[in-house]
Amino acid sequence: MPYFALRQRVHAALGLPAPLPLPMRVEDGESETRLMMWSIRELDYFYSRVGGSVTISQTEVPGALTVEVEVTLPEAPGPARIFTEWTPAEELHGFELPVVRAVAA
């Protein structure tokens, strides 16, 4: 699935207007099937609307984690991964968000 089509499907799932055609942020880990969200709260909102399976992994930055939701979006040819980096020490509220709690469930 082309990167822009992935962005369009994510915006539609969130009830947002069509996105601008911005370039893929490969240096941040984006790909044709992987899209970065700006914050843990934004990712949690996406998760609350769409669901999916959640994984958390370490990043190269000490103390930071990658929270990723794998989901199949409507009319998409396969699963997509939507992710964000989260630093728990700076955003303790994240432990209470359903997207983070889903990993422990």
FENQUI-V587307 format. One record per pair of residues at least 4 apart in sequence whose ideal C-beta (glycine too) atoms are under 7 Angstrom apart, sorted by sequence separation. I is the first residue (numbers start at 1). J is the second residue. If there is no record, write none. Layout:
BEGIN
i: (I | I)
j: (J | J)
END
This chain:
BEGIN
i: (1 | 3 | 4 | 5 | 6 | 7 | 8 | 9 | 10 | 26 | 30 | 38 | 40 | 41 | 42 | 43 | 44 | 45 | 46 | 47 | 72 | 76 | 87 | 88 | 97 | 98 | 101 | 1 | 11 | 25 | 29 | 30 | 37 | 47 | 59 | 86 | 95 | 11 | 24 | 30 | 37 | 59 | 88 | 94 | 11 | 29 | 47 | 58 | 59 | 72 | 73 | 88 | 11 | 28 | 57 | 71 | 86 | 37 | 56 | 57 | 70 | 71 | 8 | 56 | 8 | 25 | 56 | 70 | 71 | 7 | 54 | 55 | 68 | 69 | 54 | 68 | 67 | 4 | 52 | 53 | 66 | 67 | 52 | 52 | 66 | 67 | 51 | 3 | 50 | 64 | 65 | 47 | 64 | 46 | 64 | 65 | 43 | 63 | 10 | 6 | 43 | 59 | 63 | 6 | 40 | 7 | 3 | 6 | 2 | 69 | 1 | 1 | 14 | 67 | 67 | 14 | 10 | 13 | 46 | 13 | 43 | 43 | 42 | 40 | 35 | 37 | 39 | 54 | 37 | 38 | 40 | 33 | 34 | 35 | 36 | 37 | 56 | 33 | 36 | 54 | 55 | 34 | 54 | 48 | 40 | 47 | 47 | 44 | 40 | 44 | 44 | 43 | 40 | 13 | 9 | 9 | 9 | 10 | 6 | 1 | 1)
j: (5 | 7 | 8 | 9 | 10 | 11 | 12 | 13 | 14 | 30 | 34 | 42 | 44 | 45 | 46 | 47 | 48 | 49 | 50 | 51 | 76 | 80 | 91 | 92 | 101 | 102 | 105 | 6 | 16 | 30 | 34 | 35 | 42 | 52 | 64 | 91 | 100 | 17 | 30 | 36 | 43 | 65 | 94 | 100 | 18 | 36 | 54 | 65 | 66 | 79 | 80 | 95 | 19 | 36 | 65 | 79 | 94 | 46 | 65 | 66 | 79 | 80 | 18 | 66 | 19 | 36 | 67 | 81 | 82 | 19 | 67 | 68 | 81 | 82 | 69 | 83 | 83 | 21 | 69 | 70 | 83 | 84 | 70 | 71 | 85 | 86 | 71 | 24 | 71 | 85 | 86 | 69 | 86 | 69 | 87 | 88 | 67 | 87 | 35 | 32 | 69 | 85 | 89 | 33 | 67 | 35 | 32 | 35 | 32 | 99 | 32 | 33 | 46 | 99 | 100 | 49 | 46 | 49 | 82 | 50 | 82 | 84 | 84 | 84 | 80 | 82 | 84 | 99 | 83 | 84 | 86 | 80 | 81 | 82 | 83 | 84 | 103 | 81 | 84 | 102 | 103 | 83 | 103 | 98 | 91 | 98 | 99 | 97 | 94 | 98 | 99 | 99 | 97 | 73 | 73 | 74 | 76 | 82 | 80 | 76 | 77)
END
